[in-house]
């Protein structure tokens, strides 16, 4: 299969930022022989701090994603945190994502699978690659025909992540396709008083290493101004650096 890319800001911000990223993703889709999806979250329900920005909420957020889909002609990926969100999200999203912290949440996986949409389950930071077969089985037995798994690293001590790239071929044995999360894998959880840090200088290396291990897709959270981003600013990729990395991965 040809590679695919899931790209967008971590959380839905103002319309100008969303459309700037949407325009760039559309440009890449027209230039490179690969499939491109636009991703952003309407609610980041797993922020460390109560005061952190979570997003506009489901109703307003789905309208923004619907506008991006209609205006730029891009398929949509977004995540859910509650079972009640599955059905309304399925009316807009082309892939429903299950967050890493919720990858074992049975009712959430079942609700997403019952929509009939492809499901992308992010491997928890606390999970082995082989144990993700149980999440896949839950989704499959609940009606999902297409199930992706995302590698995003494992906890290494208390405030760091490490990626075992062997996880990619292991998970390819148990699902339809594996996605490498090239930005969250460089995250430093809870580094700065309730706000996660990051090492964005390693984003490209993560992507190229994943390519060597045979990943099918790549996940990049991007922003025109990462330092000003309202979520995951420390591990977001600068938007104008994206094309050079995409070119290397497609070539």
C-alpha positions in Angstrom: 0.0 0.0 0.0 1.2 3.6 -0.6 2.0 5.6 2.5 -0.7 7.8 4.2 -0.3 10.8 6.3 -2.5 12.1 9.2 -1.7 15.8 9.7 -3.1 18.8 11.6 -3.0 20.9 14.7 -3.3 19.1 18.0 -6.5 20.9 18.9 -9.0 23.0 16.9 -8.0 26.7 17.2 -9.2 29.7 15.2 -10.4 29.3 11.7 -7.4 31.1 10.1 -4.9 28.5 11.6 -7.2 25.6 10.6 -7.5 26.8 7.1 -3.8 27.6 6.7 -2.9 24.0 7.7 -5.8 22.6 5.6 -4.5 24.5 2.6 -1.0 23.1 3.1 -2.3 19.5 3.5 -4.3 19.9 0.3 -1.2 21.1 -1.5 0.8 18.1 -0.4 -2.0 15.8 -1.4 -2.0 17.2 -4.9 1.8 16.9 -5.2 2.7 13.6 -3.7 1.7 10.1 -4.4 0.2 9.4 -1.0 -3.1 9.6 0.9 -3.5 12.6 3.2 -5.9 13.1 6.1 -6.6 16.2 8.2 -6.7 15.7 11.9 -7.5 17.9 14.8 -9.3 17.4 18.2 -12.5 19.1 19.2 -11.8 18.3 22.9 -8.6 17.3 24.5 -10.1 15.6 27.5 -6.8 14.2 28.8 -4.9 17.5 29.4 -2.7 17.4 32.5 -4.0 20.6 34.0 -7.6 21.7 34.6 -6.7 25.1 33.3 -5.3 23.9 29.9 -7.2 24.7 26.7 -9.3 21.7 25.7 -10.9 22.9 22.5 -14.3 24.3 21.3 -16.3 21.2 22.2 -18.0 18.6 20.0 -20.7 20.6 18.3 -18.6 23.6 17.3 -15.6 21.4 16.6 -17.4 19.1 14.3 -18.7 22.1 12.3 -15.1 23.3 11.9 -14.0 19.8 10.7 -17.0 19.6 8.4 -16.0 23.0 6.9 -12.4 21.8 6.3 -13.7 18.6 4.7 -16.0 20.5 2.4 -13.7 23.4 1.5 -10.4 21.5 1.0 -11.8 18.1 0.0 -9.8 16.3 2.7 -10.8 13.2 4.7 -11.0 13.8 8.4 -9.6 12.0 11.5 -10.6 13.0 15.0 -10.7 11.4 18.4 -13.5 10.5 20.8 -13.3 10.2 24.6 -16.9 9.2 25.4 -19.2 6.6 23.9 -21.9 9.2 23.2 -19.5 11.0 20.8 -19.1 8.0 18.5 -22.2 8.3 16.4 -22.2 12.1 15.8 -18.4 12.0 15.1 -18.9 9.2 12.6 -21.1 11.5 10.5 -18.1 13.8 9.8 -14.9 11.7 10.4 -13.5 9.2 7.9 -11.4 7.6 10.7 -12.3 7.6 14.4 -9.3 7.7 16.6 -9.1 6.2 20.1 -6.7 8.1 22.4 -3.7 6.2 23.8 -4.9 6.6 27.4 -8.2 4.9 26.4 -6.9 2.1 24.2 -8.2 -0.5 26.6 -11.6 1.2 27.2 -13.9 -1.5 26.0 -17.2 0.5 25.8 -15.4 3.3 23.8 -13.9 0.9 21.3 -17.2 -1.0 20.9 -19.1 2.3 20.3 -16.6 3.4 17.7 -16.5 0.1 15.9 -20.3 -0.1 15.7 -20.3 3.1 13.6 -18.8 1.1 10.7 -16.0 3.6 10.3 -12.3 2.6 10.2 -10.9 2.8 13.7 -7.4 4.0 14.7 -6.3 2.9 18.2 -3.3 4.6 19.6 -1.1 2.2 21.6 -1.0 3.3 25.2 2.3 4.4 26.7 1.8 1.5 29.2 1.1 -1.2 26.6 3.2 -3.7 24.7 2.8 -4.0 21.0 1.6 -7.7 21.2 -1.0 -6.9 23.9 -2.7 -4.4 21.5 -4.2 -7.5 19.8 -6.9 -7.4 22.5 -8.0 -3.9 21.6 -8.0 -5.0 17.9 -10.1 -8.0 18.8 -12.7 -5.8 20.6 -13.0 -3.6 17.6 -13.2 -6.5 15.1 -15.8 -8.4 17.1 -17.9 -5.2 17.4 -18.1 -4.7 13.7 -15.0 -2.8 12.6 -13.6 -4.0 9.3 -10.6 -1.7 9.2 -8.5 -1.2 12.3 -5.2 0.7 12.5 -2.8 0.9 15.4 -0.5 3.9 16.2 2.9 3.6 17.8 3.7 6.6 20.1 6.3 5.3 22.5 6.3 3.8 25.9 7.0 5.4 29.3 10.7 5.4 30.2 10.8 6.2 33.9 8.5 8.9 35.0 8.8 11.8 32.5 10.1 10.4 29.3 9.2 8.2 26.4 11.2 5.7 24.3 10.2 4.1 21.0 10.9 0.5 20.4 10.6 0.3 16.6 10.2 -3.4 16.7 6.6 -2.6 17.7 5.8 -1.6 14.1 6.3 -5.1 12.5 4.8 -6.7 15.6 1.6 -4.7 15.3 1.5 -5.1 11.5 0.8 -8.7 12.2 -2.4 -8.0 14.1 -4.1 -5.0 12.3 -4.7 -3.6 8.9 -2.0 -0.9 9.1 0.4 0.7 11.5 0.8 4.5 11.9 3.9 6.1 13.4 3.1 9.1 15.6 6.2 11.2 14.9 5.3 14.1 17.1 3.9 12.6 20.3 6.7 10.1 20.4 9.1 13.0 21.1 7.0 14.3 24.0 8.3 14.7 27.5 5.2 14.1 29.6 4.5 16.7 32.4 7.9 18.2 32.1 7.0 21.8 32.9 4.6 22.1 35.9 1.6 20.5 34.3 2.5 21.1 30.7 4.3 18.5 28.6 7.6 19.3 27.0 9.1 17.8 23.9 12.2 17.3 21.7 10.9 18.3 18.3 14.4 18.2 16.8 13.9 14.4 16.6 10.6 14.3 14.7 12.2 13.7 11.3 14.4 11.0 12.8 11.4 9.2 14.3 9.7 9.3 10.9 12.7 8.0 8.9 13.3 5.2 11.5 9.7 4.2 11.3 10.0 4.0 7.5 12.9 1.7 7.8 10.8 -0.6 10.0 7.9 -0.7 7.5 5.3 1.6 8.9 2.3 2.2 6.7 1.3 5.7 7.8 2.7 8.8 9.6 1.0 11.1 12.1 2.3 14.7 12.4 0.8 17.4 14.6 1.7 20.6 12.9 1.2 24.3 13.5 2.3 27.6 11.7 3.7 28.8 15.1 4.3 25.9 17.5 5.4 28.2 20.3 2.0 29.8 20.2 0.0 26.6 19.9 -2.7 26.0 22.5 -1.8 22.4 23.0 1.4 20.3 22.7 3.4 23.3 21.6 6.7 21.7 22.7 6.4 18.7 20.4 4.6 20.2 17.4 6.2 20.3 14.0 6.7 23.7 12.3 4.3 23.7 9.3 6.9 24.9 6.8 9.2 22.0 7.7 6.5 19.4 6.8 7.0 19.1 3.0 10.7 18.3 3.2 10.0 15.4 5.6 7.0 14.2 3.5 9.2 14.2 0.4 11.8 12.0 2.1 9.2 9.5 3.2 7.4 9.3 -0.1 10.6 9.0 -2.1 
